[in-house]
Amino acid sequence: MELVVFGYQIVPGRDEPLAFAASLEECQRDALSERDDLRRNDPDIEPLGAMAIYRLTLVWPDAEGLLAVLNEKTSLLDAIVIDRKLVGLVAD
C-alpha cells in the first residue's frame, strides 16, 4: 500500500530536515508560517531563498528494510520513500 505526503524544506535550499503534511495546501501554509517565524525570531535575517515542496510516495519497508532502519544502517525516510517529486516552491 502506498501513501502520499508532502514535505517542505525547513531550511531554504537544504533537503535535510524536511517537515511533512498530508496535503499540498497544508504544506504550503506550514512553509509560509515557518518563513514568518524565521523572520520574527531574527529580524536581521538575510533574504530567505525559496523552500522546495516535494510530493513523496511512501511504502512500508519489507523486513530487510526495517532491519536496516532499526540497526541504523539507513534512515527511515530513505527506507520508505519510493518516489519524490518537486511540486512547488515557497518564496517571497
Backbone as JSON Lines, residues from 0, in Angstrom:
{"i":0,"aa":"M","n":[0.83,-1.17,0.0],"ca":[0.0,0.0,0.0],"c":[0.89,1.25,0.0]}
{"i":1,"aa":"E","n":[0.57,2.18,-0.89],"ca":[1.32,3.43,-0.98],"c":[0.58,4.54,-0.26]}
{"i":2,"aa":"L","n":[1.35,5.49,0.24],"ca":[0.81,6.66,0.93],"c":[1.54,7.87,0.38]}
{"i":3,"aa":"V","n":[0.8,8.95,0.08],"ca":[1.4,10.17,-0.43],"c":[1.35,11.23,0.66]}
{"i":4,"aa":"V","n":[2.5,11.87,0.9],"ca":[2.59,13.01,1.81],"c":[3.38,14.1,1.09]}
{"i":5,"aa":"F","n":[3.39,15.28,1.67],"ca":[4.13,16.4,1.11],"c":[5.12,16.88,2.14]}
{"i":6,"aa":"G","n":[6.28,17.29,1.68],"ca":[7.32,17.76,2.59],"c":[7.95,19.04,2.07]}
{"i":7,"aa":"Y","n":[8.31,19.93,2.99],"ca":[8.97,21.17,2.59],"c":[10.3,21.31,3.32]}
{"i":8,"aa":"Q","n":[11.2,22.05,2.69],"ca":[12.5,22.33,3.27],"c":[12.32,23.29,4.44]}
{"i":9,"aa":"I","n":[12.73,22.89,5.62],"ca":[12.68,23.78,6.77],"c":[13.72,24.88,6.61]}
{"i":10,"aa":"V","n":[14.88,24.51,6.12],"ca":[15.95,25.48,5.84],"c":[15.97,25.66,4.32]}
{"i":11,"aa":"P","n":[15.68,26.87,3.84],"ca":[15.67,27.08,2.39],"c":[16.95,26.58,1.73]}
{"i":12,"aa":"G","n":[16.78,25.81,0.65],"ca":[17.91,25.31,-0.11],"c":[18.52,24.01,0.4]}
{"i":13,"aa":"R","n":[18.02,23.49,1.53],"ca":[18.55,22.23,2.08],"c":[17.43,21.22,2.24]}
{"i":14,"aa":"D","n":[17.66,20.0,1.81],"ca":[16.64,18.96,1.9],"c":[16.65,18.22,3.22]}
{"i":15,"aa":"E","n":[17.51,18.59,4.13],"ca":[17.51,17.98,5.46],"c":[17.52,19.08,6.48]}
{"i":16,"aa":"P","n":[16.63,19.12,7.38],"ca":[15.47,18.23,7.51],"c":[14.29,18.73,6.68]}
{"i":17,"aa":"L","n":[13.32,17.87,6.5],"ca":[12.05,18.23,5.88],"c":[10.96,18.2,6.94]}
{"i":18,"aa":"A","n":[9.92,18.99,6.74],"ca":[8.71,18.91,7.56],"c":[7.6,18.4,6.65]}
{"i":19,"aa":"F","n":[6.65,17.67,7.21],"ca":[5.67,16.96,6.39],"c":[4.24,17.37,6.71]}
{"i":20,"aa":"A","n":[3.38,17.21,5.7],"ca":[1.95,17.49,5.84],"c":[1.19,16.53,4.94]}
{"i":21,"aa":"A","n":[-0.11,16.42,5.21],"ca":[-0.94,15.48,4.46],"c":[-1.35,16.0,3.09]}
{"i":22,"aa":"S","n":[-1.37,17.32,2.9],"ca":[-1.81,17.88,1.62],"c":[-0.83,18.96,1.16]}
{"i":23,"aa":"L","n":[-0.87,19.24,-0.13],"ca":[-0.02,20.29,-0.68],"c":[-0.38,21.64,-0.06]}
{"i":24,"aa":"E","n":[-1.66,21.9,0.09],"ca":[-2.11,23.18,0.65],"c":[-1.62,23.36,2.09]}
{"i":25,"aa":"E","n":[-1.73,22.31,2.89],"ca":[-1.26,22.36,4.27],"c":[0.26,22.56,4.3]}
{"i":26,"aa":"C","n":[0.96,21.91,3.42],"ca":[2.41,22.02,3.35],"c":[2.8,23.46,2.99]}
{"i":27,"aa":"Q","n":[2.11,24.06,2.03],"ca":[2.39,25.44,1.66],"c":[2.14,26.4,2.83]}
{"i":28,"aa":"R","n":[1.03,26.2,3.53],"ca":[0.71,27.05,4.7],"c":[1.8,26.91,5.77]}
{"i":29,"aa":"D","n":[2.2,25.68,6.03],"ca":[3.23,25.44,7.05],"c":[4.56,26.08,6.65]}
{"i":30,"aa":"A","n":[4.91,25.99,5.38],"ca":[6.17,26.58,4.91],"c":[6.12,28.1,5.04]}
{"i":31,"aa":"L","n":[4.99,28.71,4.7],"ca":[4.85,30.16,4.86],"c":[4.94,30.56,6.33]}
{"i":32,"aa":"S","n":[4.33,29.77,7.18],"ca":[4.39,30.03,8.63],"c":[5.83,29.9,9.14]}
{"i":33,"aa":"E","n":[6.55,28.91,8.64],"ca":[7.96,28.71,9.02],"c":[8.78,29.93,8.63]}
{"i":34,"aa":"R","n":[8.53,30.46,7.42],"ca":[9.25,31.65,6.96],"c":[8.94,32.84,7.87]}
{"i":35,"aa":"D","n":[7.67,33.01,8.23],"ca":[7.29,34.1,9.12],"c":[7.98,33.97,10.47]}
{"i":36,"aa":"D","n":[8.02,32.74,11.0],"ca":[8.69,32.5,12.29],"c":[10.18,32.83,12.21]}
{"i":37,"aa":"L","n":[10.82,32.43,11.13],"ca":[12.24,32.72,10.96],"c":[12.5,34.23,10.98]}
{"i":38,"aa":"R","n":[11.65,34.98,10.28],"ca":[11.82,36.44,10.25],"c":[11.49,37.08,11.59]}
{"i":39,"aa":"R","n":[10.47,36.58,12.26],"ca":[10.06,37.13,13.55],"c":[11.15,36.9,14.61]}
{"i":40,"aa":"N","n":[11.78,35.74,14.57],"ca":[12.82,35.41,15.54],"c":[14.15,36.07,15.24]}
{"i":41,"aa":"D","n":[14.36,36.48,13.99],"ca":[15.62,37.13,13.62],"c":[15.32,38.21,12.58]}
{"i":42,"aa":"P","n":[14.95,39.42,13.06],"ca":[14.57,40.49,12.12],"c":[15.71,40.9,11.17]}
{"i":43,"aa":"D","n":[16.95,40.58,11.53],"ca":[18.09,40.95,10.68],"c":[18.5,39.83,9.73]}
{"i":44,"aa":"I","n":[17.67,38.8,9.64],"ca":[18.0,37.66,8.78],"c":[18.12,38.11,7.33]}
{"i":45,"aa":"E","n":[19.07,37.52,6.64],"ca":[19.24,37.82,5.22],"c":[18.01,37.34,4.45]}
{"i":46,"aa":"P","n":[17.79,37.85,3.25],"ca":[16.65,37.36,2.47],"c":[16.68,35.83,2.37]}
{"i":47,"aa":"L","n":[15.52,35.25,2.56],"ca":[15.42,33.79,2.52],"c":[15.29,33.31,1.09]}
{"i":48,"aa":"G","n":[15.98,32.23,0.79],"ca":[15.83,31.59,-0.51],"c":[14.52,30.83,-0.57]}
{"i":49,"aa":"A","n":[14.22,30.31,-1.72],"ca":[12.99,29.54,-1.9],"c":[13.07,28.22,-1.14]}
{"i":50,"aa":"M","n":[11.93,27.78,-0.64],"ca":[11.82,26.5,0.05],"c":[11.1,25.53,-0.9]}
{"i":51,"aa":"A","n":[11.74,24.43,-1.22],"ca":[11.16,23.43,-2.11],"c":[10.07,22.64,-1.39]}
{"i":52,"aa":"I","n":[9.04,22.28,-2.15],"ca":[7.99,21.39,-1.65],"c":[8.0,20.15,-2.53]}
{"i":53,"aa":"Y","n":[8.02,18.99,-1.88],"ca":[8.07,17.71,-2.58],"c":[6.81,16.89,-2.33]}
{"i":54,"aa":"R","n":[6.43,16.12,-3.32],"ca":[5.4,15.08,-3.17],"c":[6.17,13.78,-2.99]}
{"i":55,"aa":"L","n":[5.92,13.11,-1.86],"ca":[6.65,11.88,-1.56],"c":[5.66,10.72,-1.5]}
{"i":56,"aa":"T","n":[5.99,9.66,-2.23],"ca":[5.21,8.44,-2.17],"c":[5.96,7.47,-1.27]}
{"i":57,"aa":"L","n":[5.25,6.98,-0.26],"ca":[5.85,6.13,0.75],"c":[5.25,4.73,0.71]}
{"i":58,"aa":"V","n":[6.05,3.75,1.09],"ca":[5.58,2.38,1.29],"c":[6.22,1.85,2.57]}
{"i":59,"aa":"W","n":[5.53,0.93,3.21],"ca":[6.1,0.3,4.38],"c":[7.25,-0.58,3.94]}
{"i":60,"aa":"P","n":[8.39,-0.52,4.63],"ca":[9.53,-1.32,4.2],"c":[9.31,-2.81,4.46]}
{"i":61,"aa":"D","n":[10.01,-3.63,3.69],"ca":[10.0,-5.06,3.94],"c":[10.88,-5.33,5.17]}
{"i":62,"aa":"A","n":[10.98,-6.58,5.56],"ca":[11.75,-6.94,6.76],"c":[13.2,-6.48,6.66]}
{"i":63,"aa":"E","n":[13.81,-6.66,5.51],"ca":[15.21,-6.26,5.33],"c":[15.36,-4.74,5.48]}
{"i":64,"aa":"G","n":[14.44,-3.99,4.89],"ca":[14.48,-2.54,5.0],"c":[14.25,-2.06,6.42]}
{"i":65,"aa":"L","n":[13.32,-2.69,7.12],"ca":[13.04,-2.32,8.5],"c":[14.23,-2.63,9.4]}
{"i":66,"aa":"L","n":[14.86,-3.77,9.18],"ca":[16.05,-4.11,9.96],"c":[17.18,-3.1,9.72]}
{"i":67,"aa":"A","n":[17.32,-2.63,8.49],"ca":[18.35,-1.62,8.2],"c":[18.07,-0.33,8.98]}
{"i":68,"aa":"V","n":[16.8,0.04,9.11],"ca":[16.44,1.23,9.9],"c":[16.73,0.97,11.38]}
{"i":69,"aa":"L","n":[16.26,-0.16,11.89],"ca":[16.45,-0.48,13.3],"c":[17.93,-0.58,13.68]}
{"i":70,"aa":"N","n":[18.74,-1.06,12.76],"ca":[20.18,-1.18,13.01],"c":[20.94,0.08,12.6]}
{"i":71,"aa":"E","n":[20.2,1.14,12.29],"ca":[20.75,2.45,11.96],"c":[21.72,2.42,10.78]}
{"i":72,"aa":"K","n":[21.43,1.54,9.82],"ca":[22.22,1.49,8.59],"c":[21.63,2.41,7.52]}
{"i":73,"aa":"T","n":[20.38,2.79,7.7],"ca":[19.7,3.71,6.79],"c":[18.67,4.5,7.58]}
{"i":74,"aa":"S","n":[18.26,5.62,7.03],"ca":[17.23,6.41,7.71],"c":[15.85,5.86,7.35]}
{"i":75,"aa":"L","n":[14.88,6.14,8.2],"ca":[13.52,5.69,7.92],"c":[13.03,6.3,6.61]}
{"i":76,"aa":"L","n":[13.32,7.57,6.39],"ca":[12.89,8.23,5.17],"c":[13.46,7.54,3.94]}
{"i":77,"aa":"D","n":[14.74,7.2,3.98],"ca":[15.35,6.51,2.84],"c":[14.73,5.13,2.62]}
{"i":78,"aa":"A","n":[14.29,4.5,3.69],"ca":[13.73,3.16,3.58],"c":[12.3,3.15,3.05]}
{"i":79,"aa":"I","n":[11.56,4.25,3.23],"ca":[10.14,4.22,2.86],"c":[9.77,5.07,1.64]}
{"i":80,"aa":"V","n":[10.63,5.99,1.22],"ca":[10.3,6.83,0.07],"c":[10.63,6.07,-1.21]}
{"i":81,"aa":"I","n":[9.59,5.89,-2.05],"ca":[9.83,5.22,-3.34],"c":[9.77,6.2,-4.51]}
{"i":82,"aa":"D","n":[9.21,7.39,-4.27],"ca":[9.16,8.4,-5.31],"c":[9.14,9.77,-4.65]}
{"i":83,"aa":"R","n":[9.9,10.68,-5.22],"ca":[10.0,12.04,-4.69],"c":[9.99,13.0,-5.87]}
{"i":84,"aa":"K","n":[9.04,13.93,-5.86],"ca":[8.9,14.84,-6.99],"c":[8.75,16.26,-6.48]}
{"i":85,"aa":"L","n":[9.52,17.19,-7.04],"ca":[9.39,18.61,-6.72],"c":[8.06,19.1,-7.29]}
{"i":86,"aa":"V","n":[7.21,19.66,-6.41],"ca":[5.9,20.1,-6.87],"c":[5.66,21.59,-6.67]}
{"i":87,"aa":"G","n":[6.59,22.27,-6.0],"ca":[6.4,23.7,-5.81],"c":[7.53,24.33,-5.05]}
{"i":88,"aa":"L","n":[7.48,25.66,-5.01],"ca":[8.44,26.45,-4.25],"c":[7.67,27.5,-3.45]}
{"i":89,"aa":"V","n":[8.15,27.78,-2.26],"ca":[7.59,28.86,-1.47],"c":[8.66,29.92,-1.35]}
{"i":90,"aa":"A","n":[8.36,31.11,-1.84],"ca":[9.33,32.2,-1.82],"c":[8.59,33.51,-1.58]}
{"i":91,"aa":"D","n":[9.37,34.54,-1.35],"ca":[8.78,35.87,-1.14],"c":[8.36,36.47,-2.46]}
